[in-house]
């Protein structure tokens, strides 16, 4: 972990563990901590201004969230995602979003549709201004709005368990494909809003499947690029596991 490029803020002595979790998670999903970076406890305690106990507790939670891995006698490292990890993450995302759709599509009002459209317009504005950290934040908020609307506690819990992993691999994609067209997400989100407005569950499932399959392929290309195993963007490499995404019912 490079001390010169890392910067953590001093925090107040309340809910220390959760605050440490938030800071390390943000550093990972924003790319300030890179895959395979060694997370040095002593450096974190010094920069954040806490004892080792909340740092260790935070790293345990982040390992449960799938963002870090620990090795006996070696310490903690930022997780490096494989191609299969990517497809597992996005197949789960497809399943969760489709379930959220089943619960929400006939319950959302025009006001909810407009709230989603407002997020899309905020995302469009963030792209235009070049604020790509905000772009990815709004992207997550868009999907989180739909999942939370379902009111299903287990669905929401499972979504929260993978959302940081999604954000982390999307950053890897942004780093590997700097010319990536961020406006694709704007188009994708408008297709989702359209399906909700039409109350067409079959259309929503098809839209979710196509979006997640494309994004999974892009992220698989990105993680392979990091591992120096190039594959074609948007598709699984020959001889490697195919994306296990749900088919349209």
Backbone bond lengths (Angstrom), bond angles and torsions (degrees), N, CA, C in turn:
res aa  C-N    CA-C-N  psi(-1)  N-CA   C-N-CA  omega(-1)  CA-C   N-CA-C  phi
1 X - - - 1.463 - - 1.518 108.30 -
2 X 1.302 117.34 124.66 1.459 122.56 -175.01 1.525 110.01 -84.24
3 X 1.336 117.20 111.78 1.465 121.38 -176.88 1.515 111.86 -64.67
4 X 1.334 117.32 -27.26 1.458 120.64 -175.72 1.521 112.15 -71.61
5 X 1.333 117.58 -29.95 1.465 118.88 -176.52 1.519 112.19 -101.49
6 X 1.354 117.87 -10.90 1.442 120.40 179.85 1.520 109.63 -87.86
7 X 1.316 115.88 144.79 1.457 120.06 178.18 1.515 108.63 -148.14
8 X 1.315 116.79 113.69 1.452 122.21 177.23 1.523 108.53 -116.87
9 X 1.337 116.31 148.22 1.461 121.30 -177.84 1.521 110.91 -91.55
10 X 1.330 115.47 147.29 1.457 120.15 171.96 1.528 108.17 -66.81
11 X 1.349 117.10 139.47 1.458 120.09 -176.07 1.518 110.89 -121.44
12 X 1.330 115.72 162.37 1.450 122.08 -178.43 1.529 110.17 -81.28
13 X 1.345 117.72 152.40 1.463 121.18 -174.48 1.521 114.01 -78.62
14 X 1.323 118.20 45.55 1.456 122.34 173.29 1.517 107.59 -130.23
15 X 1.350 115.97 136.57 1.460 120.42 -177.85 1.531 110.71 49.88
16 X 1.319 115.55 47.50 1.461 119.82 -173.66 1.520 112.29 -57.25
17 X 1.329 116.03 -47.28 1.461 118.82 -176.37 1.521 110.91 -58.08
18 X 1.348 116.88 -47.21 1.462 120.05 -177.25 1.524 111.42 -64.59
19 X 1.328 116.64 -37.00 1.460 119.35 178.86 1.530 111.41 -67.85
20 X 1.338 115.72 -38.22 1.465 119.22 176.61 1.521 109.91 -65.53
21 X 1.342 116.93 -42.82 1.466 121.03 176.79 1.522 110.17 -55.40
22 X 1.340 116.44 -48.01 1.468 120.42 -177.52 1.525 111.29 -60.40
23 X 1.328 117.22 -41.59 1.464 119.73 -177.55 1.529 111.82 -68.72
24 X 1.331 116.33 -44.06 1.466 118.46 -178.97 1.524 110.24 -69.34
25 X 1.337 116.74 -41.07 1.467 119.80 178.43 1.523 110.46 -58.69
26 X 1.330 116.62 -46.26 1.466 120.16 179.76 1.523 110.83 -60.80
27 X 1.329 116.98 -40.59 1.469 120.08 179.86 1.520 111.49 -63.04
28 X 1.341 116.58 -34.04 1.466 120.41 -179.86 1.525 110.98 -75.21
29 X 1.338 116.93 -50.17 1.467 118.22 -173.71 1.526 111.95 -74.65
30 X 1.340 117.42 -17.12 1.466 120.41 175.58 1.521 111.89 -94.48
31 X 1.336 117.04 1.38 1.455 120.41 175.17 1.509 115.55 81.49
32 X 1.341 118.45 7.34 1.462 119.75 176.51 1.523 110.73 -74.62
33 X 1.316 116.31 -28.92 1.462 122.30 166.78 1.521 106.85 -107.66
34 X 1.325 117.05 124.09 1.458 122.86 -173.37 1.525 111.17 -95.30
35 X 1.350 117.24 157.58 1.462 120.17 173.29 1.524 111.14 -52.00
36 X 1.321 115.30 135.29 1.475 125.03 -179.86 1.525 113.70 77.42
37 X 1.334 118.80 -1.31 1.460 119.61 174.86 1.524 110.11 -62.78
38 X 1.323 115.72 137.75 1.461 121.31 176.15 1.522 108.50 -79.10
39 X 1.326 117.16 126.29 1.462 121.59 178.47 1.527 107.81 -94.45
40 X 1.309 116.18 108.87 1.464 121.82 -174.42 1.527 109.35 -92.45
41 X 1.325 116.48 114.34 1.463 121.23 -176.32 1.522 112.27 -57.37
42 X 1.325 117.08 -44.14 1.467 120.22 -176.42 1.527 111.41 -62.82
43 X 1.337 116.86 -36.24 1.459 120.14 179.38 1.525 110.53 -69.18
44 X 1.349 116.05 -39.91 1.461 119.70 178.97 1.523 111.01 -65.47
45 X 1.316 117.17 -44.13 1.466 119.39 -179.01 1.523 111.09 -61.57
46 X 1.323 116.29 -36.23 1.466 120.28 179.66 1.523 111.21 -71.06
47 X 1.332 117.04 -45.53 1.468 120.31 -176.28 1.525 111.91 -71.55
48 X 1.333 116.74 -38.74 1.463 119.80 -175.95 1.525 111.11 -85.62
49 X 1.327 116.46 -26.77 1.455 119.76 177.62 1.510 113.89 84.82
50 X 1.336 116.75 38.41 1.463 121.68 178.26 1.527 108.58 -131.41
51 X 1.333 115.12 170.68 1.459 119.62 176.02 1.526 109.43 -77.35
52 X 1.320 116.21 175.27 1.462 119.82 -178.64 1.526 112.66 -71.61
53 X 1.339 117.51 -24.50 1.471 119.45 -175.31 1.528 112.68 -59.65
54 X 1.352 120.54 -53.99 1.469 118.64 178.82 1.524 113.16 -64.13
55 X 1.336 117.30 -29.41 1.466 119.70 177.16 1.519 109.89 -66.36
56 X 1.330 116.59 -45.77 1.462 119.88 179.32 1.523 111.22 -64.11
57 X 1.333 116.70 -41.47 1.466 120.24 177.69 1.523 110.56 -62.72
58 X 1.316 116.87 -40.10 1.468 121.16 179.00 1.521 111.02 -63.55
59 X 1.314 117.38 -42.02 1.465 120.77 -179.23 1.523 111.44 -66.49
60 X 1.335 117.00 -33.99 1.470 120.20 175.61 1.524 109.91 -62.62
61 X 1.337 117.14 -45.17 1.464 120.72 179.22 1.523 111.48 -65.17
62 X 1.316 117.41 -39.85 1.461 120.75 179.64 1.523 111.27 -68.20
63 X 1.332 116.99 -30.26 1.464 119.33 174.28 1.524 109.86 -68.15
64 X 1.334 117.17 -39.35 1.459 120.88 176.45 1.526 111.17 -63.87
65 X 1.327 116.59 -32.11 1.470 121.55 177.74 1.523 112.71 -78.44
66 X 1.328 117.41 -6.64 1.457 120.74 177.79 1.512 114.78 82.98
67 X 1.333 117.37 19.31 1.465 119.91 -178.63 1.523 113.24 -100.80
68 X 1.324 117.40 -24.03 1.462 120.45 177.47 1.521 109.21 -131.26
69 X 1.322 115.43 159.60 1.467 121.76 175.01 1.524 107.60 -129.28
70 X 1.322 116.07 146.61 1.465 119.83 179.59 1.519 109.67 -120.55
71 X 1.322 115.06 145.34 1.459 122.20 179.50 1.521 108.64 -128.84
72 X 1.321 115.08 135.29 1.457 119.58 179.17 1.529 110.20 -60.15
73 X 1.312 115.34 133.18 1.470 123.75 178.69 1.532 113.28 70.17
74 X 1.334 118.25 1.18 1.470 120.23 179.64 1.522 112.17 -119.59
75 X 1.314 117.17 -30.86 1.452 120.36 178.86 1.516 113.26 104.36
76 X 1.339 115.17 -161.79 1.468 122.60 -176.07 1.525 110.37 -102.98
77 X 1.336 114.24 143.71 1.457 121.34 179.47 1.525 109.08 -135.58
78 X 1.325 115.90 151.01 1.462 120.35 173.01 1.526 108.16 -66.19
79 X 1.306 115.58 133.86 1.462 120.21 -176.87 1.519 111.47 -65.30
80 X 1.325 116.10 137.61 1.460 122.63 172.50 1.521 107.63 -104.74
81 X 1.324 117.10 119.97 1.464 121.39 -175.04 1.524 111.00 -83.34
82 X 1.335 115.49 141.33 1.463 121.95 174.56 1.524 109.21 -94.91
83 X 1.328 115.53 170.96 1.465 119.73 176.65 1.526 110.61 -59.80
84 X 1.333 116.92 -42.97 1.463 119.22 -179.58 1.521 111.48 -66.27
85 X 1.339 117.01 -36.06 1.465 120.07 174.48 1.525 110.33 -55.85
86 X 1.324 115.73 -45.35 1.465 120.56 -178.66 1.520 110.80 -60.03
87 X 1.326 116.99 -47.88 1.459 119.31 -179.14 1.525 111.70 -66.46
88 X 1.325 117.50 -34.71 1.467 120.24 176.12 1.529 110.57 -63.70
89 X 1.324 116.51 -44.15 1.464 121.11 -179.59 1.523 110.99 -61.49
90 X 1.336 116.69 -47.36 1.463 118.80 -174.81 1.522 113.02 -78.47
91 X 1.333 118.24 -23.86 1.464 118.83 172.45 1.524 109.57 -68.87
92 X 1.339 116.60 -39.17 1.460 119.89 175.96 1.523 110.68 -65.71
93 X 1.329 116.69 -40.93 1.466 119.74 178.50 1.526 110.38 -60.62
94 X 1.321 117.58 -42.26 1.462 120.75 178.82 1.521 110.79 -60.49
95 X 1.327 116.41 -45.70 1.460 121.08 -179.75 1.524 111.18 -61.35
96 X 1.323 117.03 -46.05 1.460 120.87 -178.55 1.527 111.54 -66.24
97 X 1.330 116.82 -41.87 1.464 119.45 -179.10 1.523 111.58 -68.59
98 X 1.322 116.94 -35.59 1.462 118.93 176.66 1.525 111.25 -67.02
99 X 1.332 116.70 -39.77 1.464 120.29 177.70 1.524 110.08 -64.76
100 X 1.334 116.44 -42.13 1.466 120.01 176.47 1.525 110.38 -59.54
101 X 1.337 116.16 -38.13 1.455 120.23 178.20 1.517 112.34 -63.99
102 X 1.331 116.33 -42.47 1.463 120.31 178.66 1.530 110.98 -58.28
103 X 1.327 115.96 -38.90 1.464 120.65 -176.97 1.527 113.06 -80.95
104 X 1.330 116.73 -24.23 1.465 119.94 -168.08 1.516 115.26 -110.57
105 X 1.318 117.52 -24.70 1.465 119.41 -165.09 1.526 112.72 -62.10
106 X 1.328 117.70 -33.41 1.463 120.12 -179.75 1.522 112.68 -93.88
107 X 1.322 116.43 -1.15 1.463 120.61 -177.88 1.523 112.51 -104.91
108 X 1.322 116.99 -24.64 1.462 119.43 -179.57 1.523 110.72 -66.54
109 X 1.318 114.76 141.58 1.457 121.04 177.09 1.528 109.64 -99.86
110 X 1.324 115.50 174.87 1.462 119.48 177.09 1.528 110.62 -60.93
111 X 1.324 116.35 -31.91 1.462 119.74 176.96 1.528 111.10 -61.91
112 X 1.335 116.90 -39.63 1.468 120.52 177.31 1.526 110.73 -65.85
113 X 1.330 115.88 -41.94 1.468 119.29 178.25 1.531 110.17 -60.34
114 X 1.323 115.98 -40.70 1.461 119.71 179.49 1.529 111.42 -67.99
115 X 1.335 116.63 -35.37 1.470 119.58 176.19 1.523 110.75 -61.98
116 X 1.331 116.28 -41.33 1.463 120.39 177.80 1.526 110.43 -65.57
117 X 1.327 116.36 -42.00 1.469 119.82 178.17 1.524 111.04 -63.01
118 X 1.325 116.79 -35.67 1.467 120.66 178.10 1.527 110.49 -62.86
119 X 1.332 116.99 -40.27 1.462 120.34 176.58 1.527 111.01 -63.75
120 X 1.328 116.05 -38.66 1.465 119.62 178.60 1.522 110.32 -63.38
121 X 1.328 116.83 -42.39 1.465 120.03 179.52 1.529 111.32 -66.85
122 X 1.332 116.93 -36.01 1.465 119.73 174.80 1.527 110.66 -63.62
123 X 1.321 115.38 -38.51 1.464 119.70 178.06 1.525 110.64 -65.48
124 X 1.325 116.16 -42.74 1.467 120.41 178.35 1.535 110.39 -59.39
125 X 1.332 116.44 -42.92 1.465 120.78 -179.68 1.529 111.06 -66.36
126 X 1.337 116.75 -38.28 1.467 120.22 179.28 1.523 111.08 -66.04
127 X 1.332 116.72 -37.09 1.469 120.26 176.68 1.525 109.69 -63.91
128 X 1.328 115.58 -45.74 1.468 120.13 -178.22 1.529 111.66 -61.39
129 X 1.331 116.71 -33.26 1.468 120.24 -178.62 1.524 112.48 -87.71
130 X 1.341 116.36 -5.88 1.459 120.14 179.27 1.516 114.69 79.03
131 X 1.333 117.41 16.12 1.470 121.52 179.86 1.527 108.69 -91.29
132 X 1.327 116.12 81.51 1.459 119.80 -171.35 1.529 112.86 -77.55
133 X 1.318 117.54 -20.93 1.468 118.81 171.29 1.525 109.63 -64.28
134 X 1.333 116.11 -42.30 1.461 120.90 177.42 1.525 110.99 -68.06
135 X 1.316 117.08 -36.18 1.472 121.10 177.46 1.520 110.05 -55.90
136 X 1.335 116.50 -48.99 1.464 120.00 -177.35 1.524 111.56 -70.47
137 X 1.335 116.70 -33.17 1.460 120.15 177.41 1.524 110.89 -64.51
138 X 1.325 116.81 -44.62 1.464 120.73 179.26 1.521 110.37 -66.07
139 X 1.324 116.73 -38.05 1.464 121.28 176.89 1.525 109.83 -54.44
140 X 1.332 116.72 -48.85 1.463 120.64 179.60 1.528 111.34 -64.32
141 X 1.332 117.26 -39.93 1.461 120.71 -179.87 1.523 111.36 -63.89
142 X 1.327 117.31 -35.50 1.462 121.14 178.76 1.528 110.06 -59.25
143 X 1.321 116.18 -52.09 1.466 119.86 -177.88 1.529 111.17 -70.36
144 X 1.322 116.28 -34.08 1.461 120.55 178.74 1.526 111.05 -64.65
145 X 1.326 117.40 -35.74 1.465 121.32 178.36 1.524 109.63 -58.30
146 X 1.326 116.14 -46.01 1.464 121.00 -178.11 1.524 110.78 -66.49
147 X 1.329 116.50 -45.77 1.466 120.26 -178.98 1.527 110.49 -63.33
148 X 1.322 117.47 -45.84 1.465 120.46 -179.86 1.521 111.93 -64.68
149 X 1.332 116.77 -33.07 1.458 120.29 -179.95 1.523 110.98 -61.50
150 X 1.328 117.05 -30.00 1.469 120.61 -178.54 1.520 111.63 -60.06
151 X 1.333 117.20 -30.22 1.453 120.65 -179.21 1.515 114.50 71.68
152 X 1.326 117.13 8.30 1.468 122.17 -177.06 1.529 108.21 -90.99
153 X 1.335 116.74 111.03 1.466 120.61 -170.70 1.526 112.92 -62.60
154 X 1.338 118.24 -40.05 1.465 119.92 -179.33 1.523 111.26 -71.17
155 X 1.327 116.52 -37.17 1.464 120.34 175.78 1.525 109.94 -61.32
156 X 1.325 116.10 -47.18 1.464 120.74 -179.37 1.522 110.50 -62.44
157 X 1.330 117.17 -40.85 1.466 120.90 179.99 1.521 110.93 -63.89
158 X 1.332 116.68 -44.41 1.466 120.05 179.54 1.525 111.33 -65.58
159 X 1.334 116.68 -37.66 1.465 120.10 176.89 1.525 110.26 -61.24
160 X 1.323 116.39 -45.27 1.465 119.98 -178.59 1.523 111.90 -64.62
161 X 1.331 116.82 -25.00 1.462 119.98 179.36 1.526 112.35 -73.89
162 X 1.339 117.36 -24.22 1.470 118.58 -178.06 1.522 113.71 -108.88
163 X 1.337 118.01 -11.52 1.463 119.09 -171.31 1.528 111.72 -64.49
164 X 1.338 117.77 -36.06 1.465 119.17 178.93 1.522 110.95 -68.89
165 X 1.351 116.71 -34.82 1.464 119.66 176.85 1.529 110.43 -66.04
166 X 1.334 116.63 -39.83 1.467 120.35 176.36 1.530 109.70 -59.43
167 X 1.331 116.23 -48.23 1.465 120.33 -179.14 1.523 111.30 -60.88
168 X 1.335 116.34 -38.57 1.467 120.03 -178.85 1.520 111.65 -65.83
169 X 1.332 117.75 -44.21 1.468 118.80 -178.63 1.526 111.00 -74.02
170 X 1.333 117.97 -27.45 1.466 119.42 174.83 1.526 110.66 -66.73
171 X 1.334 116.64 -33.80 1.466 118.03 175.36 1.527 110.44 -66.36
172 X 1.329 116.93 -41.46 1.467 120.15 178.01 1.526 109.64 -59.04
173 X 1.335 116.17 -40.23 1.474 119.74 176.83 1.521 111.04 -61.11
174 X 1.324 116.59 -46.03 1.468 120.20 -178.87 1.523 111.34 -61.07
175 X 1.330 116.50 -36.28 1.460 120.72 -179.67 1.523 111.04 -72.86
176 X 1.346 116.72 -38.01 1.467 120.82 -176.71 1.523 112.40 -79.88
177 X 1.351 116.68 -27.85 1.469 121.17 -177.41 1.531 107.64 -125.31
178 X 1.341 118.27 74.37 1.467 120.42 -174.85 1.522 113.40 -62.78
179 X 1.326 116.57 -22.15 1.465 119.71 179.99 1.528 111.96 -89.22
180 X 1.324 117.50 9.52 1.467 121.34 -176.16 1.526 111.07 -56.56
181 X 1.324 116.36 136.61 1.464 122.20 -178.85 1.530 109.59 -82.83
182 X 1.320 116.66 99.45 1.464 121.26 -177.98 1.527 112.01 -66.27
183 X 1.337 116.76 -19.38 1.462 119.10 179.58 1.527 112.21 -69.19
184 X 1.340 117.72 -13.49 1.464 119.97 174.26 1.526 110.71 -59.17
185 X 1.330 117.04 -37.64 1.466 120.37 179.70 1.524 110.97 -66.39
186 X 1.334 116.94 -35.54 1.463 120.61 176.44 1.521 109.64 -61.85
187 X 1.324 116.39 -46.47 1.468 120.51 177.89 1.524 110.76 -61.41
188 X 1.343 116.04 -45.01 1.467 120.34 -179.92 1.523 111.25 -58.55
189 X 1.311 116.06 -45.20 1.458 119.93 -176.77 1.524 111.72 -67.44
190 X 1.315 117.51 -35.21 1.462 119.47 176.87 1.529 111.02 -67.69
191 X 1.332 117.10 -33.55 1.468 119.94 175.12 1.525 110.61 -64.76
192 X 1.328 116.43 -38.72 1.464 120.28 177.69 1.528 110.56 -65.50
193 X 1.328 116.92 -45.71 1.465 120.48 178.83 1.525 110.21 -60.19
194 X 1.320 116.83 -41.13 1.467 120.94 179.82 1.524 111.07 -61.18
195 X 1.331 117.14 -42.21 1.468 120.52 179.19 1.527 110.71 -64.90
196 X 1.330 116.93 -40.47 1.471 119.80 177.12 1.524 110.91 -65.04
197 X 1.311 116.48 -42.22 1.464 119.65 -178.81 1.532 110.81 -64.58
198 X 1.319 117.03 -36.18 1.470 121.21 177.89 1.522 112.44 -79.20
199 X 1.331 116.87 -9.96 1.467 123.06 -175.98 1.528 110.69 54.79
200 X 1.317 115.12 42.07 1.467 122.40 -176.64 1.527 108.18 -108.27
201 X 1.339 116.06 96.15 1.461 120.68 -175.62 1.521 111.97 -66.77
202 X 1.333 117.61 -38.75 1.468 119.66 178.28 1.528 110.96 -62.31
203 X 1.323 116.10 -41.66 1.468 119.95 177.61 1.525 110.14 -63.12
204 X 1.324 116.67 -43.56 1.464 120.33 -179.88 1.525 111.03 -60.48
205 X 1.324 116.80 -44.35 1.470 119.98 179.21 1.525 111.12 -60.69
206 X 1.325 115.94 -41.91 1.462 119.53 -179.55 1.527 110.91 -66.76
207 X 1.321 116.59 -41.38 1.467 120.57 177.71 1.528 110.20 -62.42
208 X 1.333 116.91 -46.73 1.469 120.34 178.87 1.523 111.52 -60.19
209 X 1.325 116.40 -42.22 1.468 120.33 -178.76 1.522 110.70 -62.51
210 X 1.330 116.71 -47.96 1.462 120.32 -177.37 1.529 111.48 -65.53
211 X 1.330 116.47 -42.70 1.465 119.66 -179.41 1.522 110.53 -63.00
212 X 1.319 116.48 -50.32 1.462 119.78 -175.64 1.516 112.30 -68.33
213 X 1.335 117.07 -32.94 1.458 118.87 177.54 1.530 110.61 -68.03
214 X 1.325 116.82 -41.11 1.466 119.30 178.62 1.531 111.23 -66.12
215 X 1.329 116.31 -47.13 1.462 119.61 -177.73 1.526 110.82 -65.88
216 X 1.329 117.23 -37.52 1.466 120.00 176.68 1.523 110.68 -61.12
217 X 1.329 116.67 -41.60 1.458 120.07 178.19 1.516 112.34 -63.72
218 X 1.337 115.81 -40.67 1.470 119.81 178.27 1.530 111.19 -64.20
219 X 1.330 115.76 -42.83 1.470 119.72 -179.07 1.527 111.17 -70.91
220 X 1.336 117.33 -33.72 1.465 120.18 175.77 1.527 110.18 -63.60
221 X 1.325 116.46 -42.42 1.464 120.50 174.72 1.526 110.42 -57.70
222 X 1.333 115.78 -42.34 1.464 120.42 -177.29 1.523 111.57 -65.51
223 X 1.337 117.56 -45.64 1.473 118.29 -178.88 1.523 110.31 -69.01
224 X 1.332 117.52 -33.31 1.465 119.91 176.42 1.523 111.01 -66.95
225 X 1.328 116.71 -36.18 1.467 120.37 177.08 1.518 110.26 -62.69
226 X 1.319 115.68 -40.63 1.465 119.62 178.42 1.517 110.70 -64.41
227 X 1.335 116.10 -36.18 1.466 120.51 179.50 1.524 111.78 -86.24
228 X 1.366 116.08 3.71 1.467 122.40 -178.86 1.525 111.63 61.08
229 X 1.352 113.96 40.61 1.461 120.61 174.13 1.519 106.91 -126.76
230 X 1.331 117.42 77.08 1.463 120.27 -172.97 1.515 112.57 -63.02
231 X 1.306 114.85 141.45 1.464 121.91 173.38 1.512 107.67 -138.14
232 X 1.277 117.63 171.54 1.461 122.01 -177.95 1.520 110.08 -74.34
233 X 1.342 118.91 129.63 1.456 120.31 179.23 1.521 111.04 -57.49
234 X 1.340 116.10 140.07 1.451 120.37 174.26 1.500 114.59 81.53
235 X 1.320 118.28 6.30 1.458 119.71 -179.55 1.509 109.17 -151.73
236 X 1.345 116.01 153.75 1.459 120.26 177.34 1.514 109.67 -71.42
237 X 1.347 116.49 148.48 1.452 120.45 178.77 1.515 110.41 -71.56
238 X 1.332 115.87 151.89 1.456 120.29 177.09 1.516 109.11 -61.85
239 X 1.328 115.36 136.82 1.448 120.31 178.12 1.506 114.56 80.51
240 X 1.351 118.12 2.83 1.455 120.64 178.67 1.515 108.44 -113.31
241 X 1.339 116.05 167.83 1.457 120.39 -176.28 1.519 111.26 -59.92
242 X 1.307 116.83 136.34 1.452 121.35 177.14 1.523 108.97 -78.49
243 X 1.329 117.25 155.43 1.456 120.08 178.63 1.512 111.06 -62.38
244 X 1.340 116.15 130.69 1.450 119.74 -178.92 1.515 108.33 -97.60
245 X 1.323 116.00 71.45 1.447 120.59 -178.93 1.522 109.68 -102.46
246 X 1.338 117.01 142.95 1.456 119.47 -178.14 1.517 111.89 -61.60
247 X 1.317 115.72 140.44 1.454 120.30 175.48 1.522 109.57 -82.49
248 X 1.301 114.19 160.05 1.457 118.83 177.84 1.509 109.53 -64.71
249 X 1.328 115.43 136.02 1.463 119.75 179.56 1.518 111.04 -77.42
